[in-house]
Amino acid sequence: MFFSYTDQPKFDRSHETISVVVGKRALLPCYVSIQDANNNNNGNNPFKIIWMKLNNSSILTMEDRAINGDPRISLLHAYADEWNLQIDDIDEDDAGIYRCVINTGIYKTLTLDVKVPPKIIDELTTEPYPPPIRSGSNYTIKCYAHGKPMPKIRIISYDQTDNAKIISDQNEVILYNVSRHTRRRYECIASNSYPPDVARSFQLTIQYAPELTLALISETNDELTSSLLFIDSSQHEIRLKCRVLMNPLDKIYWMKDNNKLINDYHIHQYVSIYMENYIIAELVIKDFSTNDQGEYTCTASNILGTHSKSIQLIATLTTTTTSTTSSSSTTMQLSTSRLIISRRKRPKHTRTTTISQREYYRSTEILREMTISSSQGK
């Protein structure tokens, strides 16, 4: 059977590119028009149409049925000129060159472009909770992702109040001379305009040697940090407070004159953990006396080092000046850092009078004479 040139089938276009996101459904259109073909052949179309993939030279459909055994592939032939290829649940391997071919030798070429949302490459990316990092060292945060098109990378750091800052648009960023002040939380975001974007968070643990401060807490809760302090021996209680920052947590202890202190009825030690790596150690001395004066030292140590702070406490006696006209006594305590003055009120209208021995006997004699005169008068 022969057909004129005007009877030859025609495609709506010779080439087409179809883009679809992985996991979705792809529809590859193939519209074939044959002028008067149905009329000339009593409705029987003499042309045969097949779909094939050029990448592996496989035939996918023959006429109106799929023949490659892939249940995801089907032919949609609802109308005489429709020969559309449908592929469900697209994956990356489905990308390639497809042809809708007529047995006369003409064909339409379709390029299936499979878009892939970004995905983090675990093997090349820093793990969410990496091993501890020592203070003073450098550390590299890595973030790699694949996708189509190639994802863009942003590495973001967060401070303690979750304020964000973009620190790199590359796959790697180096943190130099890491310290306890270095930000701990980071995030990598990969995007390529085909959602969803993906992110990976990193929480760094930084190890550092102890850092501490030592102070004496006064009765008014003032903190005295001088290395030498004079203490009134009449004070009921002395409190030393040692604030420690270190990671990892390890040893904290008190010494007096290089001798380690232990708890007893007179000395008490307390330790409180307020935050992850912040500790307050307190030393309380009851009824401070001259026996308690000396050098008190707070020491903290871990695998990265040891740090100590000391305060020298010296007991002083109270000096009291009493005046016959004064209504109060004044006690002065001298300190290397300042003069501490405390007042103790005495009862109002109190007066101190000193009588000599001669006046005492004279007063007694007058009183005796007054008593005899009174008896004789009676």
Backbone torsions as a table, in degrees:
resi	resn	phi	psi	omega
1	MET	NA	133.2	-176.5
2	PHE	-117.4	148.9	-179.5
3	PHE	-126.8	146.8	177.8
4	SER	-74.0	168.8	-178.9
5	TYR	-61.0	-33.5	-179.1
6	THR	-71.9	-17.1	179.4
7	ASP	-86.5	-7.3	-177.7
8	GLN	-65.4	137.6	179.2
9	PRO	-65.1	153.2	179.7
10	LYS	-132.5	144.8	175.5
11	PHE	-95.2	153.0	178.6
12	ASP	-66.0	-29.4	174.5
13	ARG	-158.6	160.1	-174.7
14	SER	-90.1	-23.7	-178.8
15	HIS	-146.5	146.1	-179.4
16	GLU	-153.6	145.5	176.8
17	THR	-114.7	129.3	179.4
18	ILE	-116.0	128.5	177.6
19	SER	-111.6	135.5	179.8
20	VAL	-148.1	147.6	-179.9
21	VAL	-84.3	140.8	-179.4
22	VAL	-53.7	139.2	-178.7
23	GLY	91.9	-14.1	-179.7
24	LYS	-93.0	-174.4	178.7
25	ARG	-102.1	136.9	178.1
26	ALA	-110.7	136.7	175.9
27	LEU	-120.8	114.1	-180.0
28	LEU	-100.0	108.7	-173.6
29	PRO	-80.5	141.6	174.3
30	CYS	-144.0	104.2	179.4
31	TYR	-105.3	122.8	-178.4
32	VAL	-117.5	123.7	177.5
33	SER	-114.3	132.4	179.5
34	ILE	-125.8	113.8	-175.4
35	GLN	-69.9	123.6	177.0
36	ASP	56.8	17.0	-178.4
37	ALA	-66.3	-42.0	-177.9
38	ASN	-67.9	-36.5	-179.3
39	ASN	-69.1	-39.7	-176.4
40	ASN	-74.2	-18.3	-174.2
41	ASN	-123.5	25.9	176.6
42	ASN	52.0	37.5	175.8
43	GLY	84.1	-2.1	178.9
44	ASN	-98.3	116.6	-177.3
45	ASN	-83.7	119.7	-177.6
46	PRO	-80.1	-7.5	-176.4
47	PHE	-88.6	140.4	177.6
48	LYS	-110.6	138.3	-177.5
49	ILE	-123.1	133.2	176.5
50	ILE	-129.2	155.0	172.0
51	TRP	-110.8	137.2	176.8
52	MET	-141.4	155.9	175.9
53	LYS	-110.4	125.2	-173.5
54	LEU	-74.4	-29.3	-175.4
55	ASN	-57.1	-39.3	179.5
56	ASN	-122.0	11.1	177.0
57	SER	54.2	35.4	-179.3
58	SER	-97.8	142.0	175.8
59	ILE	-90.7	127.9	-174.4
60	LEU	-98.0	-41.9	-179.4
61	THR	-136.8	154.9	174.7
62	MET	-133.0	118.3	-173.6
63	GLU	56.5	-114.0	-174.2
64	ASP	-111.4	24.0	-179.6
65	ARG	-137.5	149.3	175.9
66	ALA	-82.8	141.3	-175.2
67	ILE	-128.7	1.8	-176.1
68	ASN	-91.1	-4.7	176.2
69	GLY	83.5	2.0	178.1
70	ASP	-87.9	114.5	-176.0
71	PRO	-66.6	-12.9	179.7
72	ARG	-78.3	-16.2	-173.2
73	ILE	-102.1	132.9	177.0
74	SER	-147.7	160.5	178.8
75	LEU	-109.9	130.1	178.4
76	LEU	-102.7	112.1	-176.0
77	HIS	-131.3	57.1	-177.4
78	ALA	-72.4	-28.2	179.3
79	TYR	-124.5	160.3	-174.6
80	ALA	-60.2	-32.1	-177.3
81	ASP	-99.7	7.5	179.2
82	GLU	-103.3	126.5	175.1
83	TRP	-137.4	61.2	-172.7
84	ASN	-85.9	137.3	178.4
85	LEU	-97.4	127.5	179.4
86	GLN	-115.5	132.4	178.0
87	ILE	-126.6	119.7	179.4
88	ASP	-89.4	157.4	174.0
89	ASP	48.7	60.4	-176.1
90	ILE	-60.4	138.6	170.4
91	ASP	-123.4	176.1	-174.1
92	GLU	-62.6	-31.9	-178.9
93	ASP	-68.7	-15.3	179.9
94	ASP	-77.8	-13.4	179.6
95	ALA	-64.7	145.5	178.7
96	GLY	152.4	-164.0	-177.1
97	ILE	-103.3	126.6	178.6
98	TYR	-118.2	151.7	176.9
99	ARG	-133.5	134.7	169.9
100	CYS	-98.5	112.1	-167.9
101	VAL	-116.0	134.7	173.1
102	ILE	-101.1	147.5	-174.7
103	ASN	-67.5	-0.5	173.6
104	THR	-85.1	-8.5	177.9
105	GLY	106.2	-10.2	177.4
106	ILE	-89.0	158.0	-175.0
107	TYR	-156.2	164.2	172.2
108	LYS	-117.5	133.9	-179.2
109	THR	-102.5	134.2	176.9
110	LEU	-127.9	134.0	175.7
111	THR	-103.0	121.2	177.5
112	LEU	-96.7	113.3	-179.8
113	ASP	-103.7	111.7	-177.5
114	VAL	-94.1	119.0	177.5
115	LYS	-89.7	138.3	-176.5
116	VAL	-122.5	119.0	175.3
117	PRO	-60.3	156.5	-177.2
118	PRO	-63.8	149.0	176.0
119	LYS	-144.1	133.0	-179.5
120	ILE	-68.8	135.2	174.7
121	ILE	-90.3	102.5	-173.2
122	ASP	-59.2	-39.0	-174.2
123	GLU	-65.9	-23.9	-176.2
124	LEU	-107.1	-3.0	-172.9
125	THR	-109.5	144.2	177.1
126	THR	-56.9	136.6	179.7
127	GLU	-71.1	156.3	-174.9
128	PRO	-58.2	-38.0	179.0
129	TYR	-125.0	82.7	-177.5
130	PRO	-69.2	165.0	177.7
131	PRO	-58.9	156.3	-179.3
132	PRO	-56.6	146.9	-178.8
133	ILE	-112.0	131.8	-178.7
134	ARG	-81.4	140.0	177.9
135	SER	-57.5	138.4	179.5
136	GLY	95.0	-12.6	-179.6
137	SER	-93.4	169.6	174.3
138	ASN	-100.3	149.9	-179.2
139	TYR	-140.3	137.7	-178.3
140	THR	-109.0	123.7	172.9
141	ILE	-93.3	128.5	-177.5
142	LYS	-118.3	142.4	177.8
143	CYS	-148.3	115.1	179.1
144	TYR	-126.7	144.4	180.0
145	ALA	-145.0	153.6	173.3
146	HIS	-120.0	163.6	-178.3
147	GLY	165.4	174.4	177.9
148	LYS	-137.2	115.1	0.5
149	PRO	-69.1	171.2	-177.2
150	MET	-59.7	127.1	-177.0
151	PRO	-65.6	151.2	171.2
152	LYS	-91.0	143.7	-174.8
153	ILE	-112.0	138.0	169.7
154	ARG	-131.4	129.8	175.7
155	ILE	-110.4	126.1	-172.2
156	ILE	-120.2	141.1	173.5
157	SER	-111.9	151.9	-179.5
158	TYR	-126.8	138.1	174.5
159	ASP	-88.7	-172.5	-174.4
160	GLN	-67.4	-20.1	178.0
161	THR	-102.0	16.9	177.0
162	ASP	65.7	24.8	170.2
163	ASN	-75.0	128.2	-173.6
164	ALA	-97.7	147.9	177.6
165	LYS	-145.8	125.3	176.5
166	ILE	-76.0	121.2	-177.1
167	ILE	-108.7	-11.1	179.1
168	SER	-165.3	148.4	170.5
169	ASP	-116.2	21.0	177.3
170	GLN	-107.1	174.2	-179.1
171	ASN	-75.6	-19.0	-178.2
172	GLU	-137.6	146.2	174.9
173	VAL	-140.1	137.7	-177.9
174	ILE	-102.4	128.8	172.9
175	LEU	-97.2	115.5	-176.0
176	TYR	-92.4	143.8	173.6
177	ASN	47.7	61.3	-178.0
178	VAL	-60.9	139.4	177.2
179	SER	-142.1	-179.4	179.7
180	ARG	-67.5	-14.6	178.5
181	HIS	-87.2	-8.2	179.3
182	THR	-67.6	141.5	176.9
183	ARG	-61.5	144.6	-173.1
184	ARG	-101.0	-28.8	-172.9
185	ARG	-107.7	131.1	-179.4
186	TYR	-134.1	160.9	179.4
187	GLU	-146.7	138.8	175.0
188	CYS	-110.6	130.9	178.7
189	ILE	-121.4	127.1	178.0
190	ALA	-114.0	131.4	-178.5
191	SER	-145.5	149.5	177.9
192	ASN	-146.1	24.7	178.4
193	SER	76.1	-0.1	175.6
194	TYR	-118.5	98.0	-173.8
195	PRO	-65.2	159.1	5.2
196	PRO	-89.7	150.6	168.4
197	ASP	-66.0	154.9	178.5
198	VAL	-121.4	152.2	-177.9
199	ALA	-137.7	152.1	174.0
200	ARG	-133.9	126.6	179.5
201	SER	-98.8	146.1	178.4
202	PHE	-126.5	131.8	176.6
203	GLN	-117.1	112.1	-177.0
204	LEU	-88.7	144.1	172.4
205	THR	-114.6	120.3	-176.0
206	ILE	-111.1	126.9	178.2
207	GLN	-96.0	138.6	-179.6
208	TYR	-150.5	155.6	-179.7
209	ALA	-69.5	160.0	-178.0
210	PRO	-61.2	142.5	170.0
211	GLU	-127.5	132.2	-175.2
212	LEU	-146.1	158.9	172.6
213	THR	-129.1	149.9	-177.6
214	LEU	-131.8	134.0	-178.9
215	ALA	-146.8	153.5	170.0
216	LEU	-96.2	132.8	-178.6
217	ILE	-97.1	118.7	-178.5
218	SER	-77.5	174.2	179.5
219	GLU	-64.9	-21.6	177.5
220	THR	-98.0	14.7	178.6
221	ASN	68.2	18.0	169.8
222	ASP	-74.1	149.7	179.2
223	GLU	-107.5	118.8	179.6
224	LEU	-104.6	119.5	-173.5
225	THR	-109.6	7.4	179.0
226	SER	-62.7	149.5	-179.3
227	SER	-78.5	-9.7	178.4
228	LEU	-137.9	122.0	-177.6
229	LEU	-132.4	139.1	175.2
230	PHE	-97.5	127.1	-172.9
231	ILE	-115.2	131.2	174.6
232	ASP	-66.9	121.2	-176.4
233	SER	-66.9	-10.6	178.8
234	SER	-85.7	-4.4	-179.0
235	GLN	-67.6	139.7	-176.0
236	HIS	-75.1	-34.9	-172.7
237	GLU	-148.0	138.1	175.3
238	ILE	-117.0	132.7	-178.7
239	ARG	-122.6	124.1	173.7
240	LEU	-110.4	133.8	-178.2
241	LYS	-120.4	127.6	-179.2
242	CYS	-118.1	114.6	179.2
243	ARG	-98.2	128.9	-172.6
244	VAL	-127.9	133.7	169.9
245	LEU	-119.2	124.2	175.6
246	MET	-164.5	154.3	175.9
247	ASN	-151.0	123.2	4.4
248	PRO	-77.6	160.0	175.2
249	LEU	-68.8	140.0	179.4
250	ASP	-146.5	-110.9	-170.9
251	LYS	-102.8	138.8	170.2
252	ILE	-136.7	129.9	-179.8
253	TYR	-152.1	161.7	-179.2
254	TRP	-111.1	146.4	175.1
255	MET	-134.4	150.2	170.7
256	LYS	-122.8	120.5	-178.6
257	ASP	50.9	45.2	176.6
258	ASN	69.1	12.8	175.0
259	ASN	-111.0	130.2	-176.8
260	LYS	-67.6	134.6	-177.7
261	LEU	-90.0	147.5	173.2
262	ILE	-126.6	156.9	-179.7
263	ASN	-69.6	139.4	170.4
264	ASP	-150.7	-167.2	-177.3
265	TYR	-66.2	-18.6	-173.4
266	HIS	-101.3	-32.3	-175.7
267	ILE	-124.9	132.1	180.0
268	HIS	-128.9	138.4	178.1
269	GLN	-118.4	136.6	-179.4
270	TYR	-130.8	143.8	176.9
271	VAL	-131.4	130.7	179.0
272	SER	-129.7	135.6	176.1
273	ILE	-103.5	113.3	-176.5
274	TYR	-94.4	-33.9	176.0
275	MET	-137.7	-176.6	-173.2
276	GLU	-53.2	-45.5	-176.2
277	ASN	-126.6	22.2	-178.1
278	TYR	-116.5	122.0	-175.3
279	ILE	-127.4	142.9	171.5
280	ILE	-117.7	121.4	176.5
281	ALA	-110.2	129.2	-177.9
282	GLU	-119.6	143.3	175.2
283	LEU	-121.8	123.0	-178.4
284	VAL	-115.3	125.3	178.5
285	ILE	-112.2	119.2	-179.4
286	LYS	-86.2	140.7	174.8
287	ASP	50.0	63.8	-177.1
288	PHE	-59.6	132.9	-179.4
289	SER	-138.9	-179.9	-179.9
290	THR	-61.5	-25.9	178.3
291	ASN	-68.8	-19.3	-177.2
292	ASP	-93.2	-9.6	-178.3
293	GLN	-68.4	151.7	-176.6
294	GLY	152.2	-170.7	-179.2
295	GLU	-98.0	120.7	179.2
296	TYR	-105.4	131.1	-173.5
297	THR	-127.6	131.9	171.7
298	CYS	-103.4	127.1	-177.8
299	THR	-125.4	133.5	176.1
300	ALA	-127.1	139.9	-178.8
301	SER	-146.2	149.4	170.3
302	ASN	-149.2	-169.1	-173.4
303	ILE	-66.6	-13.5	-178.3
304	LEU	-100.4	-8.1	177.4
305	GLY	157.1	-178.6	-179.7
306	THR	-132.2	141.9	179.2
307	HIS	-140.1	139.9	-178.9
308	SER	-134.4	152.6	171.7
309	LYS	-135.6	142.8	-176.7
310	SER	-130.7	151.7	172.7
311	ILE	-133.4	131.8	176.8
312	GLN	-94.4	120.2	179.0
313	LEU	-106.5	127.3	179.6
314	ILE	-122.3	126.7	-178.6
315	ALA	-80.0	138.7	177.0
316	THR	-126.5	151.0	177.6
317	LEU	-88.2	151.5	179.5
318	THR	-78.6	129.9	176.8
319	THR	-103.1	120.3	-175.2
320	THR	-117.8	129.1	177.2
321	THR	-109.6	122.4	-177.4
322	THR	-112.2	129.5	179.4
323	SER	-119.9	146.0	180.0
324	THR	-70.2	-13.9	-179.1
325	THR	-110.9	-2.8	-176.0
326	SER	-91.9	145.9	179.8
327	SER	-102.3	4.7	179.9
328	SER	-149.9	157.5	174.8
329	SER	-107.6	146.8	-175.3
330	THR	-117.7	127.9	178.0
331	THR	-111.8	128.9	-178.9
332	MET	-115.7	133.0	175.7
333	GLN	-120.1	127.9	-179.9
334	LEU	-97.1	136.6	176.9
335	SER	-129.8	154.7	177.5
336	THR	-65.5	-24.5	-177.1
337	SER	-94.6	-31.5	-179.3
338	ARG	-167.4	170.1	176.4
339	LEU	-94.0	122.5	-178.3
340	ILE	-105.4	120.9	-178.7
341	ILE	-118.3	125.6	176.2
342	SER	-124.0	142.8	-177.8
343	ARG	-113.9	139.4	174.4
344	ARG	-119.9	116.5	-176.7
345	LYS	-72.0	141.4	174.3
346	ARG	-104.1	161.7	179.5
347	PRO	-59.0	142.6	-179.1
348	LYS	-64.3	154.2	176.4
349	HIS	62.8	23.7	177.7
350	THR	-90.4	132.9	-178.1
351	ARG	-137.9	137.6	-179.4
352	THR	-103.7	124.5	-178.6
353	THR	-123.1	131.0	-179.8
354	THR	-105.3	127.0	-177.3
355	ILE	-113.3	130.4	-179.8
356	SER	-75.7	165.5	-177.6
357	GLN	-67.1	-40.1	179.7
358	ARG	-61.9	-45.2	179.5
359	GLU	-63.8	-32.3	-179.6
360	TYR	-64.9	-48.1	-178.6
361	TYR	-67.0	-38.9	178.6
362	ARG	-61.8	-42.7	178.8
363	SER	-63.5	-36.2	-179.7
364	THR	-67.7	-40.0	-179.5
365	GLU	-66.5	-42.0	178.4
366	ILE	-61.5	-42.4	-179.9
367	LEU	-63.8	-36.3	179.7
368	ARG	-67.2	-44.2	-179.6
369	GLU	-63.2	-38.1	178.7
370	MET	-64.0	-35.0	-177.7
371	THR	-70.4	-39.8	-179.7
372	ILE	-67.6	-42.9	179.8
373	SER	-60.5	-39.5	-179.0
374	SER	-66.1	-34.5	-178.6
375	SER	-70.8	-42.1	-178.6
376	GLN	-67.0	-33.3	178.1
377	GLY	-62.3	-33.6	179.0
378	LYS	-71.1	NA	NA
